[in-house]
Structures are given as C-alpha cells and as structure tokens.
Amino acid sequence: MKLQKKDIKLGFYLLVAAVCVYFIQIVVFKDPSNTFFYLLQDLAFVPLNIVILTLIVDRVLAEREKKDRMQKMNMAIGMFYNEAGIALLKCCIGFDSNFEQYHSRYHITMEWEDAQFDQLLKRSDRDAFQMDSRRSSLIDLKLLLVEKKELLLTLLSNPVLLEHDTFSDLLWSVFHLKDELQICRDFSQMDEDNHRHISRDIERAYGYLISQWILYMKHLRTDYPYLYSLAVRENPFR
C-alpha cells in the first residue's frame, strides 16, 4: 500500500515528538542510562507487537470479514432460489428424460447430516441428466426466464457474488439460456439442430442449479433450521 504524503508527515512529527520527550526526560532526571534502558525495552517490544497485530488480530479480523462475505453471499443465493431458482428447477425437471431414475436420491429430509449433502453433491456430478427440449413447454420456460430477467441482472451486478465462481457460472448459464430462447420466435418450427442446442443449454443450467441448490440446502440446515424446514417441504424433486 502506497504511503500518502500526509502519512509521511504525521510519522515524522510523531518521531520528532518522541525524541523531544526522551530529551526532556534526560535533562530533567539526568539519568541517560535509565532512559536508554527503557528505550531499548520499548524497541524490543515492537516485533512482539507486530506479531500480535499481524498474526492474531489481523487473522481474527480476516476471518470475521470472510464470515460476513459468506453471509451476504448466502443471502443473495437464497434470494435467487426463493424468487427464481426453485421455479426454474421445477421447469427444467420436465425436460429431463432420466428424472425417474434418480429423483428419489434428492428427497432431502429434516434428518439429513452434512455428510449426506456432500455425498449427494458428488453423485449429482455423475448423474446422467438427459435433457430433451421437446418433453416440456419451452414457452413456459422462456416466459419464466424473461420474467426473472431483472433479478438475474441484479445478481450478476452484485460484487459479493463475483467471488463465487460456481454461482456466477450458474447465473451466466441461465442468462444464456434466456437469450437463446428469446431468439426463437416459433418453437414449433425449430429444426433438430436447434433442439439439440437448446437441450444442451438447459442441461448446463440444470446441472448448476442442482449443485448450488444442494449447497444452499446444506447452508439452511446449519444456519436457518426454520427456513430449512420450509425448503424441505418445497423440495422440487418430490
């Protein structure tokens, strides 16, 4: 961090003041050896003071700041799922051809522990989501995404979420899906290539939505049991 001119001046004035005080002490008490003894003793404490400030106090402050950032981040993620994410999950589920094969694994209950969430998160990465843009209504999905456009823009501009790469990827994938669907004027006239392309876009957003939803549910269970109870009852996979 670059020192400003006023900081250098302040440091100089304080140094001069300290020298003046020591000089007055020597003149008044006429005991320079005792003054130099305490001066060296004070200087010896400086490294210890630096250790205390940098390694202990700074670390405590950094941990508190990190906790505050995580709290704000989880609040923003919670707002996304409450306002749009759950509805998007329900809508995307309709396009998944393999939903019946794995949906029971996502029946989260009040009795779940952290280890079960961690295991589900790993399994979700291996689940073969088979999205087919013909299985459900692309019009409903498009209308939902257009309706939530302002929310997505607000979240994308949130500096707190810039530190959360995975959630940023989720927002961008959802936003990209919205743009792709808005380009299509008549879904009934889409050719096979366009259907495959839209299916891949839905699958990408769906994967991010599921993984972040699992982490969000784990956070609620730990920090907000009363919200977790509601989220369990509103589970989109039931």
C-alpha positions in Angstrom: 0.0 0.0 0.0 1.5 3.3 -1.1 2.0 5.9 1.7 0.4 9.2 1.2 2.3 12.5 1.8 0.2 13.4 4.9 1.0 9.9 6.4 4.8 10.6 6.0 4.4 14.0 7.6 2.5 12.5 10.5 5.1 9.8 11.1 7.8 12.4 11.0 6.1 14.7 13.6 5.5 11.7 15.9 9.1 10.7 15.7 10.2 14.2 16.5 7.8 14.3 19.4 9.2 11.1 20.8 12.8 12.4 20.5 11.8 15.6 22.3 10.1 13.6 25.2 13.2 11.4 25.6 15.5 14.5 25.5 13.3 16.2 28.2 13.5 13.1 30.3 17.3 13.0 30.2 17.5 16.8 31.0 15.1 16.6 33.9 16.1 13.4 35.6 19.8 13.5 34.5 19.9 9.7 34.1 20.5 8.9 30.4 21.4 5.2 31.1 18.0 4.6 32.6 16.3 6.4 29.7 18.2 4.3 27.1 17.4 1.2 29.1 13.6 1.8 28.8 14.0 2.9 25.2 15.6 -0.4 24.3 13.0 -2.2 26.2 10.3 -0.4 24.2 12.1 -1.2 21.0 12.3 -4.9 22.0 8.5 -5.0 22.3 7.9 -3.7 18.8 8.5 -7.1 17.0 6.2 -8.8 19.5 3.6 -6.1 19.0 3.8 -6.7 15.2 3.4 -10.4 15.7 0.3 -9.9 17.8 -1.2 -7.5 15.4 -0.4 -9.3 12.1 -0.7 -13.0 13.1 -3.5 -12.8 15.7 -5.6 -9.6 15.4 -5.4 -9.4 11.6 -6.3 -13.1 11.2 -9.3 -12.7 13.5 -10.5 -9.7 11.5 -9.9 -11.5 8.3 -12.0 -14.5 9.5 -14.8 -12.2 10.6 -14.7 -10.4 7.2 -14.8 -13.7 5.4 -17.8 -14.8 7.5 -19.6 -11.6 6.7 -19.0 -12.0 3.0 -20.2 -15.6 3.1 -23.3 -14.5 5.0 -24.1 -11.8 2.3 -23.3 -14.3 -0.4 -25.7 -16.9 1.0 -28.4 -14.3 1.4 -28.1 -13.4 -2.3 -28.1 -17.1 -3.3 -31.2 -17.6 -1.0 -32.9 -14.7 -2.8 -32.2 -16.3 -6.2 -33.7 -19.7 -5.2 -36.7 -18.2 -3.4 -37.5 -15.8 -6.3 -36.5 -17.9 -9.3 -34.2 -20.9 -8.7 -36.9 -23.3 -7.4 -39.3 -22.4 -10.1 -36.5 -22.9 -12.7 -35.7 -26.3 -11.2 -39.3 -27.4 -11.4 -39.5 -26.2 -15.0 -36.2 -27.9 -16.1 -37.2 -31.2 -14.5 -39.9 -31.5 -17.1 -37.2 -31.7 -19.8 -35.2 -34.5 -18.1 -35.8 -37.9 -19.7 -33.9 -39.7 -16.8 -35.7 -37.9 -14.0 -37.5 -41.1 -12.7 -34.2 -42.9 -12.4 -32.6 -40.7 -9.8 -35.1 -38.3 -8.4 -35.5 -40.3 -5.1 -31.9 -39.5 -4.2 -32.8 -35.8 -3.9 -35.6 -36.4 -1.4 -33.8 -34.4 1.4 -35.3 -34.8 4.9 -35.0 -33.0 8.2 -32.7 -35.7 9.5 -30.0 -35.3 6.9 -26.4 -34.6 8.0 -23.6 -32.7 6.3 -22.0 -36.0 5.0 -25.2 -36.8 3.2 -25.3 -33.5 1.4 -21.6 -33.9 0.5 -22.3 -37.4 -0.9 -25.3 -36.1 -2.9 -23.2 -33.3 -4.3 -20.7 -35.8 -5.6 -23.4 -38.1 -7.0 -25.1 -35.1 -8.8 -21.9 -34.6 -10.8 -22.2 -38.2 -12.0 -25.9 -38.3 -12.7 -26.7 -38.6 -16.4 -29.2 -35.8 -17.0 -30.8 -36.4 -20.3 -32.5 -33.2 -21.4 -34.9 -33.1 -24.3 -36.3 -29.7 -25.3 -39.4 -31.5 -26.7 -40.5 -33.1 -23.5 -41.9 -29.9 -21.9 -43.0 -26.4 -22.7 -40.2 -24.1 -23.9 -42.7 -21.3 -24.0 -43.3 -21.6 -20.2 -39.5 -21.7 -19.6 -39.0 -18.7 -21.8 -41.7 -16.7 -20.0 -40.3 -17.6 -16.6 -36.7 -16.5 -17.6 -37.9 -13.3 -19.2 -40.0 -12.5 -16.1 -36.9 -13.0 -13.9 -34.5 -11.0 -16.1 -34.2 -8.1 -13.7 -33.4 -10.4 -10.8 -30.7 -12.1 -12.9 -29.2 -8.7 -13.9 -29.2 -7.5 -10.2 -27.5 -10.7 -9.0 -24.9 -10.5 -11.8 -24.0 -7.0 -10.8 -23.6 -7.9 -7.1 -19.9 -7.7 -6.3 -20.2 -10.2 -3.5 -21.2 -12.9 -6.0 -18.2 -12.2 -8.2 -16.1 -14.1 -5.6 -18.3 -17.2 -6.0 -17.2 -18.6 -9.4 -19.6 -21.5 -9.5 -22.7 -19.4 -8.7 -21.6 -16.8 -11.3 -21.4 -19.7 -13.8 -24.9 -20.7 -12.8 -26.2 -17.1 -13.4 -24.5 -16.9 -16.8 -25.8 -20.3 -17.9 -29.3 -19.3 -17.0 -28.9 -15.9 -18.7 -27.5 -17.5 -21.8 -30.5 -19.9 -21.9 -32.9 -17.0 -21.7 -31.1 -15.3 -24.6 -31.3 -18.4 -26.7 -35.0 -18.9 -26.1 -35.7 -15.3 -26.8 -34.1 -15.7 -30.3 -36.6 -18.4 -31.2 -39.9 -16.9 -32.4 -41.7 -20.2 -33.1 -40.7 -23.3 -31.2 -42.9 -25.5 -33.3 -40.7 -24.6 -36.3 -37.4 -25.5 -34.7 -35.2 -28.0 -36.5 -33.3 -30.9 -35.0 -30.0 -28.9 -34.6 -31.8 -26.1 -32.7 -33.5 -28.6 -30.4 -30.2 -30.3 -29.6 -28.6 -26.9 -28.9 -31.4 -25.8 -26.6 -31.3 -29.2 -24.8 -27.6 -28.7 -24.1 -28.2 -25.2 -22.8 -31.0 -26.5 -20.5 -28.7 -29.3 -19.3 -25.9 -26.9 -18.5 -28.1 -24.6 -16.4 -29.9 -27.6 -14.8 -26.6 -29.1 -13.6 -25.5 -25.8 -12.0 -29.0 -25.3 -10.5 -28.9 -28.7 -8.8 -25.4 -28.5 -7.4 -25.9 -25.0 -5.9 -29.3 -26.0 -4.6 -27.7 -28.8 -2.6 -25.1 -26.4 -1.1 -27.9 -23.9 -0.3 -30.0 -26.6 1.4 -26.9 -27.6 3.5 -26.4 -24.0 4.5 -30.0 -23.6 5.5 -29.9 -26.8 7.6 -26.9 -25.5 9.5 -27.8 -21.8 10.0 -31.5 -21.5 9.5 -33.4 -24.6 10.6 -36.8 -22.9 10.3 -36.1 -22.0 6.7 -34.7 -25.4 6.1 -38.0 -27.0 7.2 -39.9 -25.0 4.6 -37.3 -25.8 1.9 -37.6 -29.5 2.6 -41.4 -29.3 2.1 -41.0 -27.3 -1.1 -38.4 -29.7 -2.5 -38.8 -29.6 -6.3 -37.7 -33.2 -6.7 -40.7 -34.6 -4.7 
